[in-house]
Amino acid sequence: MTRTRLSRTRRLARAGQRRSAFTLMEVLLVLAIMGVIMSMVVPKLVGRQQYANIDATRISIRGVEQAIKLYSLDHTGKYPTTQQGLKVLVAKEGQDTRWRGPYLEREALDAWGQPLQYTFPGSKTPGSPDILSAGPDRQFNTPDDIGNWAEGA
């Protein structure tokens, strides 16, 4: 009688142990559900990243514009030349006694890690410099370029 009771207790204990694990079907079902959810969410996130990069680049361009204005104030209203470019905002060039920078902490890059293009006088913003990012395709003079001028200019 004691033996029967022990083996019955062991069987019940083993049955409980077997049930504590997931079956292969349960695991596959969960993976399938996760796959469906990911296939709906990931494409939306990727598209949002592109918009976030464009917005970040516009903000960077605005920051560079402010740095150029500070430089201009220190240089009696003169903007850096196209040859000087944006590097003059980071480090003093030659014997410039009016330089009070740095106006930027480091080289101005867009959200894709590419340097911004600077031109003065600007063709899109007369009397002011043009500041341009090549945009998502990293190629200048394409429709996705991002600049400091109003859209459609």
Beta strands, then each sheet from edge to edge (+ up, - down):
strand 1: 117-119
strand 2: 130-133
strand 3: 146-147
sheet 1: 1+ 2- 3+
end
